[in-house]
C-alpha cells in the first residue's frame, strides 16, 4: 500500500510539474505575442509589389538598396513615435507603399521646375535617390505624410486654419511669387514669418510646412504655439477625423481607378464625417459629371462654393478656383451664358490663373451674348496661354493690389533683361487699368518703355511687339495704324488678326459672312483635354 501511495504521489508530482511547465510555456508564448512589434505603417515596394488597387504613377523606379531602406525605415519609425496622429491618418487605408525613384520631376504652384526629394501621391510615397543626402530628410518625409494625412484638406480648408494662416499668407505669397518670376532668392525678399518659400504658396503647403516643423523643432513649436488649436486634428485626431480620412482616401482611390459607383458612397460618408469640408463635394461633383448628371454635379459644386466662402478660402487655392471654373462650365453646358460669364469674370480678375480653357468658355459666353470684340480677346488669350502655359509674367496679369505693384516696381533688381522688362510692362499695364487721367497715361507710358526694352533685348518678335504696343494704345484711347502692316507678315492666326482689327478700330465682319463663320470655328477648342473637368 505504501508502494502504491508512493507511485501515486510520484505521478501527481510529475503531472503537477508538467502542468507548471505547460503554464509557464503558455505564459511565455503569450508574453512573446503581446510584445511583438506593431505592424509597420509602410513597406518598401517596387512595380511587382505595388498594390493592384492603386494606379502606378509614371515615375521611373528601381529596387531599393538595403542602406536606403534602413535609413528611410529608421526615420519613419521615429516619425511614428513623434507624430502618431499624422501616421494614423495617413495610413487609414492600409500600409503605405514606398517606391524608390532616380528622380521626381515636379512643377510647383508658381510654375517653377524642380526635382522633389519625396512626393506623396494618392496612397504612395515616392522617394528620390537625392533624398538620402538631405540633412532634413525626416522633416521632408513628415511634410509629405501630412499631405497624405490631410488629403481631403479637412484641416487645410478649415475655418481654424484659414483664420490662423490667411492674414500673413496672402501678402507673403505675392512677395514670393515676384521673386520666383525674377529668379532671385525668395527668402531675401519675403518679409514673412513663414519658414520657407514653399510654405507661402497655398493653405495646404503652409499647413504641411508648419506642422512638420512644429512636431520636430521645439523652438519653432514655442514660437508658433497659437497654431496648436488649428493643427490639433492632425496631431491628435478624433474618431471622426479618422473616419473622414479613411473614407476620403477610399473615394479618391476609387475615383483614380475610374470606379465612380464605388467612389460616390465613400465621398458621401466623408461628408457625414465633416459637413464643413468642401473637398468631398468637389469630388462628388466630378463623379456625377462622369455619370452625365449635370444637375447633381452643379448642386455639389454650389455646396462646395458656399463652404469655401464660409471658411474664407481665397481664390489663390487651386481647388476653390477649379470649383468655380467647373460651376461655370456646368452653367455653360445648360446655356446659362450670363450666369456662367459672371463667374468667369470673377476668375479672370483673380490674381492667379490655373486653366487656360476658362478663356475659351468665356469667349463662347461673350459670343452668345453678342459681345464679339470681347469674345475675340478672350479666345486670343486662351490661344496664347495654351502655347505659353507657364509664361512667368502672366502671374502679374491678375494681381489686383495696387500698393503691392507700386512697391514692387520701386525695387532695384540687377541684370535687367527682356524677360524682366516684360514682367515690368505687365505690372505697369495692370496699374494703368486701375488708374485714371494723367496717372493712367503715365502708367501706360512706363509700360510702353518696358516693352521697348524687352524688344531691344530680343524678347519679342516683331509681331509680338506690335501686339503689346497696340493693346497699350487701346488702353490709352488712341488708334494704331499698324494693322495692315502686321497682316502682311502672315505669321499670325485668324483670331489674332481679328483681335488686332478690333484694337486698331477696323470694322468687325458681318455675322452672316464666311469670315465671321471662320472666326467662330477658330473659337471652338479642339483639344479634348480642355473640355474635360480636371482636378
NORQUI-V316989 format. One record per backbone hydrogen bond with DSSP energy under -0.5 kcal/mol. CO is the residue of the C=O (numbers start at 0). NH is the residue of the N-H. If there is no record, write none. Layout:
co=<CO & CO>
nh=<NH & NH>
This chain:
co=<0 & 1 & 2 & 3 & 4 & 5 & 6 & 7 & 8 & 9 & 10 & 11 & 12 & 13 & 14 & 15 & 16 & 17 & 18 & 19 & 20 & 21 & 22 & 23 & 24 & 25 & 26 & 27 & 28 & 29 & 30 & 32 & 40 & 42 & 42 & 44 & 45 & 45 & 50 & 54 & 56 & 64 & 65 & 66 & 67 & 68 & 69 & 70 & 71 & 72 & 73 & 74 & 75 & 76 & 77 & 78 & 82 & 83 & 84 & 85 & 86 & 88 & 90 & 94 & 95 & 96 & 97 & 98 & 99 & 100 & 103 & 105 & 105 & 107 & 110 & 111 & 113 & 113 & 115 & 116 & 118 & 118 & 120 & 122 & 123 & 124 & 125 & 125 & 126 & 127 & 128 & 129 & 130 & 133 & 135 & 136 & 137 & 138 & 139 & 140 & 141 & 142 & 143 & 144 & 145 & 147 & 149 & 152 & 154 & 157 & 158 & 159 & 160 & 161 & 164 & 165 & 166 & 167 & 168 & 169 & 170 & 171 & 172 & 173 & 174 & 175 & 176 & 177 & 178 & 179 & 183 & 184 & 184 & 185 & 185 & 188 & 189 & 196 & 197 & 201 & 202 & 203 & 204 & 205 & 206 & 207 & 208 & 209 & 210 & 211 & 212 & 215 & 216 & 217 & 218 & 219 & 221 & 223 & 224 & 226 & 227 & 228 & 230 & 230 & 231 & 234 & 237 & 238 & 239 & 240 & 241 & 242 & 243 & 244 & 245 & 246 & 247 & 248 & 249 & 250 & 251 & 252 & 253 & 254 & 257 & 258 & 259 & 260 & 261 & 262 & 263 & 264 & 265 & 266 & 267 & 268 & 269 & 273 & 277 & 277 & 278 & 279 & 280 & 281 & 282 & 283 & 284 & 285 & 286 & 287 & 288 & 291 & 292 & 293 & 294 & 295 & 296 & 297 & 298 & 299 & 300 & 301 & 302 & 303 & 304 & 305 & 306 & 307 & 308 & 311 & 313 & 315 & 316 & 317 & 318 & 319 & 320 & 321 & 322 & 323 & 324 & 325 & 326 & 327 & 328 & 329 & 330 & 331 & 334 & 335 & 336 & 337 & 338 & 339 & 340 & 341 & 342 & 343 & 344 & 346 & 350 & 354 & 355 & 355 & 356 & 357 & 358 & 359 & 360 & 361 & 362 & 363 & 364 & 365 & 366 & 370 & 371 & 372 & 373 & 374 & 375 & 376 & 377 & 378 & 379 & 380 & 381 & 382 & 383 & 385 & 387 & 389 & 390 & 391 & 392 & 393 & 394 & 395 & 399 & 400 & 401 & 402 & 403 & 404 & 405 & 406 & 407 & 410 & 416 & 417 & 418 & 419 & 420 & 421 & 422 & 423 & 424 & 425 & 426 & 427 & 428 & 429 & 430 & 430 & 435 & 435 & 436 & 437 & 438 & 439 & 440 & 441 & 442 & 443 & 444 & 445 & 446 & 447 & 448 & 449 & 450 & 451 & 452 & 453 & 454 & 460 & 461 & 462 & 463 & 464 & 465 & 466 & 467 & 468 & 469 & 470 & 471 & 472 & 472 & 473 & 481 & 482 & 483 & 484 & 485 & 485 & 486 & 492 & 492 & 493 & 494 & 495 & 496 & 497 & 498 & 499 & 500 & 501 & 509 & 512 & 513 & 514 & 515 & 516 & 517 & 518 & 520 & 522 & 525 & 526 & 527 & 527 & 528>
nh=<4 & 5 & 6 & 7 & 8 & 9 & 10 & 11 & 12 & 13 & 14 & 15 & 16 & 17 & 18 & 19 & 20 & 21 & 22 & 23 & 24 & 25 & 26 & 27 & 28 & 29 & 30 & 31 & 32 & 33 & 34 & 35 & 95 & 44 & 97 & 99 & 48 & 49 & 53 & 56 & 58 & 68 & 69 & 70 & 71 & 72 & 73 & 74 & 75 & 76 & 77 & 78 & 79 & 80 & 81 & 82 & 86 & 87 & 88 & 89 & 90 & 91 & 93 & 96 & 42 & 124 & 44 & 126 & 61 & 128 & 115 & 107 & 113 & 110 & 112 & 107 & 105 & 115 & 103 & 127 & 120 & 125 & 123 & 96 & 120 & 98 & 118 & 127 & 100 & 130 & 131 & 132 & 133 & 136 & 139 & 140 & 141 & 142 & 143 & 144 & 145 & 146 & 147 & 148 & 149 & 150 & 152 & 156 & 157 & 161 & 162 & 163 & 164 & 165 & 168 & 169 & 170 & 171 & 172 & 173 & 174 & 175 & 176 & 177 & 178 & 179 & 180 & 181 & 183 & 182 & 185 & 187 & 188 & 188 & 189 & 190 & 191 & 199 & 200 & 205 & 206 & 207 & 208 & 209 & 210 & 211 & 212 & 213 & 214 & 215 & 216 & 217 & 220 & 221 & 222 & 223 & 224 & 226 & 227 & 230 & 231 & 231 & 233 & 234 & 235 & 84 & 241 & 242 & 243 & 244 & 245 & 246 & 247 & 248 & 249 & 250 & 251 & 252 & 253 & 254 & 255 & 256 & 258 & 257 & 259 & 262 & 263 & 264 & 265 & 266 & 267 & 268 & 269 & 270 & 271 & 272 & 273 & 276 & 280 & 281 & 282 & 283 & 284 & 285 & 286 & 287 & 288 & 289 & 290 & 292 & 291 & 293 & 296 & 297 & 298 & 299 & 300 & 301 & 302 & 303 & 304 & 305 & 306 & 307 & 308 & 309 & 310 & 312 & 311 & 313 & 316 & 317 & 320 & 321 & 322 & 323 & 324 & 325 & 326 & 327 & 328 & 329 & 330 & 331 & 332 & 333 & 335 & 334 & 336 & 339 & 340 & 341 & 342 & 343 & 344 & 345 & 346 & 347 & 348 & 349 & 397 & 357 & 358 & 359 & 360 & 361 & 362 & 363 & 364 & 365 & 366 & 367 & 368 & 370 & 369 & 374 & 375 & 376 & 377 & 378 & 379 & 380 & 381 & 382 & 383 & 384 & 385 & 386 & 387 & 388 & 390 & 391 & 393 & 394 & 395 & 396 & 397 & 398 & 401 & 404 & 405 & 406 & 407 & 408 & 409 & 409 & 410 & 412 & 420 & 421 & 422 & 423 & 424 & 425 & 426 & 427 & 428 & 429 & 430 & 431 & 432 & 433 & 433 & 434 & 438 & 439 & 440 & 441 & 442 & 443 & 444 & 445 & 446 & 447 & 448 & 449 & 450 & 451 & 452 & 453 & 454 & 455 & 456 & 458 & 457 & 464 & 465 & 466 & 467 & 468 & 469 & 470 & 471 & 472 & 473 & 474 & 475 & 476 & 477 & 476 & 485 & 486 & 487 & 488 & 488 & 489 & 489 & 495 & 496 & 497 & 498 & 499 & 500 & 501 & 502 & 503 & 505 & 504 & 512 & 516 & 517 & 518 & 519 & 520 & 521 & 522 & 523 & 524 & 527 & 529 & 530 & 531 & 531>
